[in-house]
Amino acid sequence: MDIPTPPAPSDDTRLSASWYPGEMESLIGIGRQLSEMRDVHGIAAIVRDAARNLTGADGATFVLRDGEQCYYVDESAIAPLWKGKRFSMGACISGWVMLKARPVLIEDIYRDTRIPIEAYRPTFVKSLAMVPIRRGAPIGAIGNYWATQRMPTTEELSILQALADTASAALENAGLDGGPKREMPRPKQQASCIDEQRDPSDMATSSFDRMAALATVLLVDDLEDHLELTRLMLFDSIALKCNIVMAHDGVEALDVIHRTIAGGGRIDLILLDIDMPRMDGFELMQHFGDDAALKNLSVVMCTGSNYDDDRKRARSLGAAGYLVKPPSWEQLKPILENTGGVRVQHNAEGAQLFRAA
């Protein structure tokens, strides 16, 4: 479950308890659209519309870094902004976001010294939120703008960052991130990149033997939408091949693990939610620690909780990493690089997650 605590009651109906999960679900379809795009303008058009529609903003821009300049590639807004224009990295807020590799929330643009007021004065903008595209080494930014003064919420920022992470993967796969050009998989290829969920007891069959080198990943979450979004953000978005199985709580996860082992297979990586019925993520981790046969399983928490206490508890129970939903490949990649049981190998069609030994 693990959905961030909603803000205090507001007249804005978009902040209702049902809004955030619904928009996160919408990201799944948007991610599918982005996975089919091979040119920057197609990606920009999808992102600009999604950025505005998902949060109800009055405007949205898609910005890419061009050397030491910010290039405003596209926009969707109630009035013109800066489409087609370039500004130096140090002269605009999108440059600040890219240079600092940090998102920004500004309630009143006229009170923030990072804002070039003369550039904003002719526009409708009173408040904004902006996030980096590619968190580690930003190649762009997505900005949301409002015509009335308001503080963008943590939910809106989370949605916007999830969209930016998906855009980052789309740009990378299309070879538009400064890396080597490679062709995006067609939808049918994309679907075949990851095995559909199957009975783990079948792992001992010839099908499993043919795929033995590929790692098997267990996704554990009680919400179907979150399972699908995790799969999209971490696997489909970069065409990462591996075997995927799923469970909806700790009890079911244990059953999957035991049946997989009994069938001659093994689970190489677990992406684990915390807040679940019957047996939550921490209870499952404790169970692993008490069972000699399971204590060496590689577990990465994948949760909506950003509390320090939960992070500390996860580490104390032996988690290899901690992802806050919506997860991103950029967050998972360095964790996998330090996880001994799996290794990532990139190729022209995407990537493969292999069992290390």
Order of alpha helices (4+ residues) and beta strands (2+ residues): alpha-alpha-beta-beta-beta-alpha-beta-alpha-beta-beta-alpha-alpha-alpha-beta-alpha-beta-beta-alpha-beta-alpha-beta-alpha-beta-alpha-beta-beta
